[in-house]
Amino acid sequence: MKLCAILLLALPLAGVSFYVKDQQFRFPESHERCKVEKMCDFEEHRSGDGHDFSINFVEVRGDGSYFDKGQLDRALAQIQAATHGGAQKPLVFIYVHGWHNNAGELDNKGRECPDLKGDVAKFRDCGLAELARQYPTVKGAPPAVVGIYLAWQGMDFTPAGLVTYIVPSYILRRYGATRVGMTMMRDALDQILLRTIGKNRDQHVVALMGHSFGARVLENAAEVLDPLRVKGRAVAERPPADLIFYVNAASSNTISRRTIRDWNKSCRETPNNPVCGQDPFYLGVSSRTDFATGLVQPIATLAFFWYPTSVKPLRFELVPFSAANSFWMHTHYDPKNLKEKPCPDPHTSSVCFFVPQVPKAGKPPYADTFNVEPHRNVKTRFWLLNTGRRFIRNHGDVWNPKVFAMVHEVLRQNSSYDAARRDNEKAGAR
């Protein structure tokens, strides 16, 4: 048995083709791979109707360093350009991908959302394009929706064999996700959120999303947001982000529990902190039909609890469940399909959202209305819920229209989002 494990771990060293090396996928405009293969680190997408978006790729090596620091510099420049000299308020959407993904492209000929392959295509066509449909670009300005795709080596083994695919990959990616989150991903968020957007926070709407191991990356990287909950720091007028969204997170609930505890303490001591009035600031959602985080992740966490999960000395994670998979932490019920019923009157800590008509193969298009109700007496900045197959089918089904209709409506809970959208519409009309 030990020999088999050694051989499995040795295969990548022997150059076996199903091992995906730690490599750069995106390049600047002047590079040959951008010119010929279209693997560029910047994309601009114009819709023709004033709902546009752009993408900047920022890639981090497994050791926590940047492949090309210029990628981050170009992303920062795009964020600044999107304000159009103060005439436009951009929506900056930052995404960290998860297990078995990277910044590469897969063949999606003949495929459409949400059945595209690879997170790059889903981020582009199912995420940013959907947000851009709701968020207008001022005439003559760069795209108002600015996507930042933070990439790392989430793909290390292709599915050549079940054991090889899951066992070594889980161990290595679990460690890698924490490492890159605590190093250059944290630096990237510091540069983007605090040093760039933070200089003119009211000019931006900001959302962050982490999926699978990407949620682990983001949880560790998002510690850079903590100045607002550190005692003695000056309280800003707005938090550095409007929403942090964890979906099908492959991480222990340890960080979430600590974050909730620290925010509750901070809000008792400094109730004028802007995050204390935001409902929600964090949103964590997992599917009950997610095999990867519902079964593989808890078993592997217990089996490999001794394995180092950070660049610091050993840190044990004895709780094997993510926050959204921990029923005792849930703050909201499963989204309820209201069919033809109108949305109830909105109130604090609830959200009702409409999913537009979506075509399904061999079936007529459907339209749904969902309502998310809180548990009794819930007051929290961190919403946690678990949902069924009709809402999120499996581990990778996080880009479907229902999820993004919910994210959009949760963003609208923040008055700054609608105010920015209206300002863009007025500026565009001039």
Steps between C-alpha positions, in 0.01 A plus 500: 500500500782739590678408178188584297475839667868572432459403134193722462683797646807427288311492169495877452875512554539251217318735263181294463263689271206516739697727733438871431807703594492834674507737202397838366203502261439871434734751337519873414391640165855507365562130569481243220254280692260791530532593132473147359315288758290783647616402850510862613499630856245767406167473317242765416146397409258752348135398478384773265223607738715671764539206739868418472765319702873439507721225647849523647683179592744499792689169541687379809759221517475212744779654710288811547681733256358671190570356157493854363458794740395703195168312495403658832625842389284479186199391707544799732527731199176357355315561829618860502414550130149363558412801715536710181636795693219481754219481245433128558465274803633154407395166648821309579439124520795296630495121464727225637451163329515164674620143464583368149496845340754759388519792254501272194227464238309182414317414177142627535390486138122456489460548877308773680451609860482343745645186331834653399823324599761675712466793736643758259211451255245488782643810666488683167165391355292392800631741763628829364264506201201451734613773738567734207142454373383671818779758524537774232820645355518875452524595132863532392635344821688172553275208605321570827524137617866421573574130553819391677575128465751398772660175382719237665585133440162350581547243222788261569364158392265426212246217559731215394402290800266547795763447771764712328242767425365536853756392760830674404313789338290571809801503733714720275225744399378536857845612605552706184173689541591612850856590400409721203217657701739606776761639260448670163120462493494700821739750344278525190192577710696755699609673177153484343268569792695719739770675297303557177123484556539619860630838382157574352273237654171678425582480129482117496277202573708196599410129518730202565422134429688181588394152389617163641868532599474854367294578810793373709731729301265794546443436869872519567556788259202697633676548834627816329146636542528478877612857577132585551469248782837568668462699820656843484482541120310793354152406378453560126179632348449178300642147530771404246253264326121497462471119494726199559341186356618146584330223300551123552801586715757222547622626834447443869262738674787607730568833328128577462434444869791723593390769253143501635626514859740788426239703309243455777754622754606792281141606437425504872802726557463719188137485385563782250725267299341493149515121480282476811205643309556293186264207454678294380873564468581129454286240322583127523299245299556126453292231330384187679568312175862617483697175530839673507444723804226295665689170508854508353604815684391388852655153459825640359519770770476237773737261320764766438443733795871475577597639162621865517225736385702819501852629456514534878550206742236225499145621550247230574154505342306249702161634385461346153196698379481835323289773657212459254506121560481547879127493575543660845651810333225553243338844509252453212272235357533335160374738225129435454347491152199732502372391157257770388466665841622860537798573722408576860573846637877524551637519851838481667694178446276362224528512123258422218625474142369425152681265260430602137383248242771243432483253207547129578579233242177334383287699745328838494686787669428550868493802731515472878464725801686404818485627854772456764370536855714528815473279803314663786674797667803485268713814493831439328732639236586144394220311322544122489261261328486152353293428192372206299546366150229718344713805580862374466526159334858407591843630598566692178146627437562843652460707183135421429250790464341432839826553686580823320145631537545453875845664501364796306208545738725467806720774351188712467448465875789745516365844406839594352452254213172645377628855550807426285288335231263799486792742484641312199162508328470877555856561382437287191187698415690829498 
